[in-house]
Amino acid sequence: MSLKPYLVGIVGGSASGKSSFLDDLVRLLPEGHCAVVSQDNYYRPRHEQERDVAGHPNFDLPGAIRADRLFSDLQRLLAGETIAKTEYTFNQPNRPGKLIVVEPAPVILLEGLFLFHFAEIRSLFDMRIFIDAPEDVCKQRRLQRDADQRGYDAVHVEYQWDNHVRPAFQNFVLPYRDQAHVIITNHDNYDTGLQVIAEFLRNAVR
């Protein structure tokens, strides 16, 4: 492996399994050999988000992300510098975000919805991975996650899905599926694809 870190981008629809895949991949790689960055921590604050026709903030647009800051931080990591970012806690004002410090490492793993949509960021990746899951499965996972982790009721989540999430996937995520180097199917599980990627990255580190 060259001195330049190996940058891996993990993209897929909302609740397709991106975060779970990343977490499992980290566990299979040698300790201390990978750094993790999440696009989620680069969301603009709620008051800066674009509003839909009903006046609700739409977090499912590329403009919801500070892509310039994400690009800058990635460049710093690739140059061997440490970055620090405050965790984005979504609509939980009573929970202060923790400080996240990311040290440079031989492998950098980055996950998020719109990573391939941003041309400058897309050009940095050595490997682009797309997590592919059925829409109905993603919707059920989203309903469960937003209820458990973010305290949203089902009516709110259904509205977001129909008016924000699904259109965003069709317009800004799915068009880049065929530009991925690897497509991981996550209909029931992604075990085979996970093992293949982990072995490839372990060999790269060695």
C-alpha positions as CSV (number, residue, x, y, z in Angstrom):
1,M,0.0,0.0,0.0
2,S,1.2,3.5,-0.8
3,L,1.8,6.2,1.8
4,K,-1.5,7.8,0.6
5,P,-4.4,6.5,2.6
6,Y,-6.9,4.3,0.8
7,L,-10.2,6.1,0.7
8,V,-13.5,4.1,0.6
9,G,-16.9,5.7,0.1
10,I,-20.0,3.8,1.2
11,V,-23.3,5.0,-0.3
12,G,-26.9,3.8,-0.4
13,G,-30.4,4.8,0.2
14,S,-31.7,5.8,3.7
15,A,-31.8,2.8,6.0
16,S,-30.1,0.6,3.3
17,G,-27.6,-0.6,5.9
18,K,-24.6,1.8,5.2
19,S,-23.8,2.4,8.9
20,S,-24.2,-1.2,9.8
21,F,-21.9,-2.3,7.0
22,L,-19.3,0.2,8.0
23,D,-19.4,-0.8,11.6
24,D,-19.0,-4.5,10.7
25,L,-16.2,-3.7,8.3
26,V,-14.3,-1.8,11.0
27,R,-14.5,-4.8,13.3
28,L,-13.0,-7.0,10.6
29,L,-10.0,-4.8,9.9
30,P,-6.8,-4.6,12.0
31,E,-7.1,-2.3,15.0
32,G,-5.8,1.2,14.4
33,H,-5.6,0.7,10.6
34,C,-8.8,2.6,9.6
35,A,-10.4,5.9,10.3
36,V,-14.2,6.5,10.0
37,V,-16.0,9.7,8.8
38,S,-19.8,10.1,8.6
39,Q,-21.5,12.5,6.2
40,D,-24.2,12.9,8.9
41,N,-21.9,15.1,11.0
42,Y,-21.8,17.7,8.2
43,Y,-25.5,18.6,8.1
44,R,-26.3,22.3,8.3
45,P,-28.2,23.4,11.4
46,R,-32.0,23.1,11.2
47,H,-32.6,26.8,10.6
48,E,-30.4,26.7,7.4
49,Q,-32.3,23.8,5.8
50,E,-34.4,24.3,2.7
51,R,-38.2,24.1,3.5
52,D,-40.7,22.1,1.5
53,V,-44.1,23.4,0.3
54,A,-45.6,22.6,3.7
55,G,-42.8,24.5,5.5
56,H,-41.0,21.4,6.8
57,P,-37.2,21.4,6.7
58,N,-35.9,18.9,4.1
59,F,-32.7,17.2,5.3
60,D,-32.8,14.9,2.2
61,L,-31.2,17.3,-0.3
62,P,-27.5,17.6,-1.2
63,G,-27.6,21.2,-0.1
64,A,-28.4,20.0,3.5
65,I,-24.8,19.0,3.8
66,R,-21.7,21.3,4.2
67,A,-19.9,19.5,1.3
68,D,-17.2,22.1,1.3
69,R,-16.2,21.3,4.9
70,L,-16.4,17.6,4.3
71,F,-14.2,17.9,1.2
72,S,-11.7,20.0,3.2
73,D,-11.6,17.5,6.1
74,L,-11.0,14.6,3.7
75,Q,-8.1,16.4,2.1
76,R,-6.6,17.0,5.5
77,L,-6.9,13.4,6.5
78,L,-5.4,12.3,3.2
79,A,-2.5,14.6,3.9
80,G,-1.9,12.9,7.3
81,E,-3.6,15.5,9.5
82,T,-6.0,14.9,12.4
83,I,-9.5,16.4,12.1
84,A,-12.1,17.2,14.8
85,K,-15.9,17.6,14.3
86,T,-18.8,18.0,16.6
87,E,-21.4,15.2,16.4
88,Y,-24.6,16.2,14.7
89,T,-27.5,15.2,16.9
90,F,-30.4,15.9,14.5
91,N,-33.5,17.2,16.3
92,Q,-32.3,16.5,19.8
93,P,-31.5,20.0,21.2
94,N,-31.2,18.6,24.7
95,R,-28.4,16.3,23.8
96,P,-25.1,18.1,23.1
97,G,-23.0,16.6,20.4
98,K,-19.7,15.0,21.4
99,L,-16.4,16.0,20.0
100,I,-15.3,13.5,17.3
101,V,-11.6,13.3,16.7
102,V,-10.4,11.4,13.6
103,E,-6.8,10.4,13.3
104,P,-5.2,9.6,9.9
105,A,-5.0,5.9,9.1
106,P,-4.0,3.7,6.2
107,V,-7.7,3.1,5.3
108,I,-10.3,5.9,5.6
109,L,-14.0,4.8,5.5
110,L,-16.6,7.3,4.7
111,E,-20.4,6.7,4.6
112,G,-23.3,8.9,3.6
113,L,-26.2,9.5,1.2
114,F,-24.8,12.0,-1.2
115,L,-21.1,11.3,-1.3
116,F,-21.1,10.2,-5.0
117,H,-23.3,13.2,-6.0
118,F,-20.6,15.7,-5.0
119,A,-18.1,15.5,-7.9
120,E,-15.1,16.8,-5.9
121,I,-15.6,14.2,-3.2
122,R,-16.5,11.4,-5.6
123,S,-13.2,12.0,-7.4
124,L,-11.2,11.3,-4.2
125,F,-12.4,7.7,-3.6
126,D,-10.2,4.8,-4.4
127,M,-13.2,2.5,-3.9
128,R,-16.9,3.3,-4.3
129,I,-19.3,0.9,-2.6
130,F,-23.1,1.0,-3.1
131,I,-25.3,-0.7,-0.6
132,D,-28.4,-2.0,-2.5
133,A,-31.6,-2.9,-0.6
134,P,-35.3,-3.1,-1.5
135,E,-37.3,0.0,-0.9
136,D,-39.9,-1.6,1.3
137,V,-37.2,-3.0,3.5
138,C,-35.5,0.4,3.8
139,K,-38.8,2.0,4.7
140,Q,-39.5,-0.4,7.5
141,R,-36.0,0.1,8.9
142,R,-36.4,3.9,8.7
143,L,-39.7,3.8,10.6
144,Q,-38.1,1.7,13.3
145,R,-34.9,3.7,13.5
146,D,-36.5,7.1,13.6
147,A,-38.9,6.0,16.3
148,D,-36.2,4.4,18.5
149,Q,-33.3,6.8,18.0
150,R,-34.8,10.1,17.1
151,G,-38.3,10.0,18.8
152,Y,-40.2,10.6,15.6
153,D,-43.8,9.3,15.3
154,A,-44.9,7.2,12.4
155,V,-46.9,9.9,10.7
156,H,-43.9,12.2,10.6
157,V,-41.6,9.5,9.2
158,E,-44.2,8.5,6.5
159,Y,-44.4,12.1,5.4
160,Q,-40.6,12.4,5.2
161,W,-40.4,9.2,3.3
162,D,-42.9,10.1,0.7
163,N,-41.9,13.8,0.3
164,H,-38.2,13.9,1.1
165,V,-36.5,10.5,1.3
166,R,-37.8,8.7,-1.7
167,P,-37.5,11.6,-4.2
168,A,-33.9,12.2,-2.9
169,F,-33.0,8.6,-3.5
170,Q,-34.4,8.7,-7.0
171,N,-32.7,12.0,-7.9
172,F,-29.4,12.1,-6.0
173,V,-28.4,8.5,-4.9
174,L,-29.7,5.9,-7.4
175,P,-28.2,7.6,-10.5
176,Y,-24.7,6.8,-9.1
177,R,-25.3,3.1,-8.4
178,D,-23.7,2.0,-11.7
179,Q,-20.7,4.2,-11.1
180,A,-19.8,2.2,-7.9
181,H,-16.9,-0.2,-8.1
182,V,-18.7,-2.7,-5.9
183,I,-22.5,-3.2,-5.3
184,I,-23.3,-4.9,-2.1
185,T,-26.8,-6.5,-2.0
186,N,-28.5,-6.2,1.4
187,H,-31.8,-7.9,0.8
188,D,-31.4,-10.2,3.8
189,N,-27.7,-9.8,4.7
190,Y,-24.5,-8.6,3.2
191,D,-22.1,-11.2,4.8
192,T,-20.5,-12.4,1.6
193,G,-19.8,-8.9,0.2
194,L,-18.6,-7.7,3.6
195,Q,-16.0,-10.6,3.8
196,V,-14.8,-9.8,0.2
197,I,-14.3,-6.1,1.0
198,A,-12.7,-6.8,4.3
199,E,-10.2,-9.3,2.8
200,F,-9.3,-6.8,0.1
201,L,-8.6,-4.0,2.6
202,R,-6.7,-6.3,4.9
203,N,-4.4,-7.2,2.0
204,A,-4.0,-3.5,1.1
205,V,-2.9,-2.8,4.7
206,R,-0.4,-5.6,4.7
